[in-house]
């Protein structure tokens, strides 16, 4: 069995596919990947690779399907107001939040469904309709590529970047900034949608 979260999920997804193609008995290989990014432009719907994704999390939607990317295996979505009736979702989310608070010490901040995240991904695709455009097309006053903008975002997320510099760069990407920035800081909902604590808390809610 192979497993992982986020980048670890991408590795688990690709490793399981490679093991199955390398002569191992496929029925003996299982992958459970959480928040799995898209990993390839040539994917296989292998039933033993399970991708658990939060539809409100933008990481599993990157690199963009618009660019031809996908993930191996089957996809299982966590509950969201986009795929679950409201009263059932509220009950499930309350259970999930109890576990999340024990892990993180604060309430879980969710989106009101996946629409905001889907719009964000669509806007990324508008700025960068192709992989080449992602790396080469420059935007706004700052004349940044979409790649350069997301590298600034990665720096802030990793703790080595400057949020003020990122906020300034966001002026060149107004259709993305509203999703990413709240009150001059990175929106906590981004982390609450993607963090391993969120995925673990949902699993605990199901088991309880």
ChimeraX attribute file (.defattr): number of C-alpha atoms within 10 A of each C-alpha:
attribute: neighborCount
match mode: 1-to-1
recipient: residues
	/A:1	11
	/A:2	16
	/A:3	20
	/A:4	19
	/A:5	22
	/A:6	19
	/A:7	16
	/A:8	17
	/A:9	25
	/A:10	24
	/A:11	19
	/A:12	25
	/A:13	29
	/A:14	20
	/A:15	15
	/A:16	25
	/A:17	23
	/A:18	12
	/A:19	13
	/A:20	18
	/A:21	11
	/A:22	10
	/A:23	8
	/A:24	12
	/A:25	10
	/A:26	16
	/A:27	9
	/A:28	9
	/A:29	15
	/A:30	20
	/A:31	22
	/A:32	20
	/A:33	26
	/A:34	29
	/A:35	28
	/A:36	30
	/A:37	27
	/A:38	22
	/A:39	21
	/A:40	16
	/A:41	13
	/A:42	10
	/A:43	16
	/A:44	13
	/A:45	13
	/A:46	16
	/A:47	14
	/A:48	20
	/A:49	26
	/A:50	22
	/A:51	28
	/A:52	20
	/A:53	26
	/A:54	24
	/A:55	26
	/A:56	28
	/A:57	22
	/A:58	22
	/A:59	22
	/A:60	25
	/A:61	23
	/A:62	17
	/A:63	20
	/A:64	23
	/A:65	15
	/A:66	16
	/A:67	15
	/A:68	14
	/A:69	17
	/A:70	22
	/A:71	26
	/A:72	25
	/A:73	21
	/A:74	14
	/A:75	17
	/A:76	12
	/A:77	13
	/A:78	15
	/A:79	20
	/A:80	22
	/A:81	19
	/A:82	15
	/A:83	13
	/A:84	14
	/A:85	11
	/A:86	12
	/A:87	10
	/A:88	13
	/A:89	16
	/A:90	15
	/A:91	12
	/A:92	17
	/A:93	20
	/A:94	15
	/A:95	17
	/A:96	23
	/A:97	22
	/A:98	17
	/A:99	22
	/A:100	24
	/A:101	14
	/A:102	12
	/A:103	13
	/A:104	13
	/A:105	10
	/A:106	11
	/A:107	15
	/A:108	23
	/A:109	15
	/A:110	20
	/A:111	19
	/A:112	11
	/A:113	16
	/A:114	19
	/A:115	14
	/A:116	16
	/A:117	20
	/A:118	16
	/A:119	14
	/A:120	19
	/A:121	20
	/A:122	17
	/A:123	16
	/A:124	18
	/A:125	20
	/A:126	13
	/A:127	18
	/A:128	22
	/A:129	16
	/A:130	16
	/A:131	16
	/A:132	10
	/A:133	16
	/A:134	20
	/A:135	14
	/A:136	15
	/A:137	17
	/A:138	18
	/A:139	15
	/A:140	13
	/A:141	11
	/A:142	14
	/A:143	12
	/A:144	19
	/A:145	21
	/A:146	22
	/A:147	17
	/A:148	16
	/A:149	19
	/A:150	14
	/A:151	14
	/A:152	21
	/A:153	22
	/A:154	14
	/A:155	15
	/A:156	18
	/A:157	14
	/A:158	9
	/A:159	10
	/A:160	10
	/A:161	15
	/A:162	14
	/A:163	19
	/A:164	12
	/A:165	12
	/A:166	23
	/A:167	19
	/A:168	13
	/A:169	21
	/A:170	22
	/A:171	15
	/A:172	20
	/A:173	22
	/A:174	12
	/A:175	17
	/A:176	18
	/A:177	18
	/A:178	14
	/A:179	16
	/A:180	18
	/A:181	18
	/A:182	12
	/A:183	6
	/A:184	11
	/A:185	13
	/A:186	20
	/A:187	16
	/A:188	14
	/A:189	19
	/A:190	20
	/A:191	17
	/A:192	21
	/A:193	24
	/A:194	22
	/A:195	16
	/A:196	16
	/A:197	19
	/A:198	23
	/A:199	22
	/A:200	15
	/A:201	22
	/A:202	22
	/A:203	14
	/A:204	15
	/A:205	19
	/A:206	10
	/A:207	7
	/A:208	8
